Amino acid sequence: MNEKVIENYQRDEKMMILIYAQWCVNHNLDPEALYHEAYPEQLKNEVLQEVILLTVDKEEADEIPDTTLLQVLQAFGNYDLAFIVQREITKRKK
């Protein structure tokens, strides 16, 4: 039972990272650079690197609303990354 819960969480976390990475691609941002800015103490995020390979060109991608990304990041406790993303959203809207 515990293994199933962990498996589901890891799958959902990977989906959250894919949403984040694709949103970055859609807005010409480097997902690794923003992630490093939010979490400078972490070295490389292997899951992020793996998921970046699954992103598509922004012309092929569906739009990911800013609010959706922020909600997903916050649901997983990625408040620092959500803060950096919000900053980029604010820059874009100026």
C-alpha positions as a printed Julia matrix, in Angstrom:
94×3 Matrix{Float64}:
  0.0    0.0     0.0
  2.75   2.47    0.97
  4.69   1.65   -2.18
  1.62   2.46   -4.3
  1.2    5.83   -2.58
  4.87   6.65   -3.15
  4.63   5.53   -6.77
  1.55   7.71   -7.37
  3.22  10.71   -5.74
  6.36  10.29   -7.86
  4.26  10.01  -11.03
  2.28  13.12  -10.1
  5.46  14.98   -9.2
  6.93  14.1   -12.6
  3.76  15.48  -14.26
  4.13  18.7   -12.26
  7.73  19.02  -13.43
  6.67  18.41  -17.03
  4.0   21.13  -16.77
  6.63  23.5   -15.37
  9.24  22.63  -18.02
  6.75  22.96  -20.89
  5.5   26.3   -19.54
  9.12  27.51  -19.53
  9.63  26.35  -23.13
  6.37  28.05  -24.13
  7.69  31.34  -22.72
 11.3   31.05  -23.96
 12.64  30.49  -20.45
 15.27  28.02  -19.31
 13.61  25.63  -16.83
 16.95  24.58  -15.31
 18.08  28.18  -14.79
 14.84  29.19  -13.06
 14.89  26.04  -10.95
 18.49  26.73   -9.89
 17.52  30.29   -9.0
 14.74  28.99   -6.76
 16.84  26.21   -5.24
 20.52  27.25   -5.51
 21.61  24.74   -2.87
 20.52  21.8    -5.03
 22.86  20.49   -7.65
 21.18  19.03  -10.74
 17.59  17.86  -10.61
 17.73  14.57  -12.5
 13.96  14.35  -12.92
 13.88  17.87  -14.4
 16.65  16.96  -16.84
 14.78  13.78  -17.8
 11.47  15.6   -18.24
 12.98  18.42  -20.32
 13.58  15.8   -23.0
  9.81  15.21  -23.09
  8.92  18.83  -23.83
  7.88  19.9   -27.31
  8.48  23.09  -29.28
  6.17  25.87  -28.16
  4.48  25.85  -31.57
  3.4   22.25  -30.96
  2.45  22.68  -27.3
 -0.88  23.48  -25.74
 -1.04  26.68  -23.74
 -0.47  26.25  -20.03
 -2.22  29.04  -18.13
 -0.03  30.87  -15.64
 -2.52  30.25  -12.84
 -2.53  26.52  -13.53
  1.24  26.31  -13.23
  1.29  28.36  -10.04
 -1.42  26.18   -8.48
  0.39  22.97   -9.42
  3.71  24.22   -8.04
  2.09  25.3    -4.78
  0.2   22.01   -4.45
  3.58  20.26   -4.35
  5.09  22.78   -1.94
  7.36  24.42   -4.52
  6.75  27.9    -3.15
 10.23  29.2    -4.0
  9.85  28.11   -7.61
  6.32  29.55   -7.73
  7.77  32.87   -6.55
 10.34  32.86   -9.37
  7.66  31.9   -11.91
  5.4   34.71  -10.65
  8.27  37.16  -11.11
  8.67  36.01  -14.73
  4.91  36.35  -15.3
  5.03  39.9   -13.94
  8.0   40.77  -16.19
  6.17  39.42  -19.22
  3.02  41.43  -18.5
  4.88  44.76  -18.23
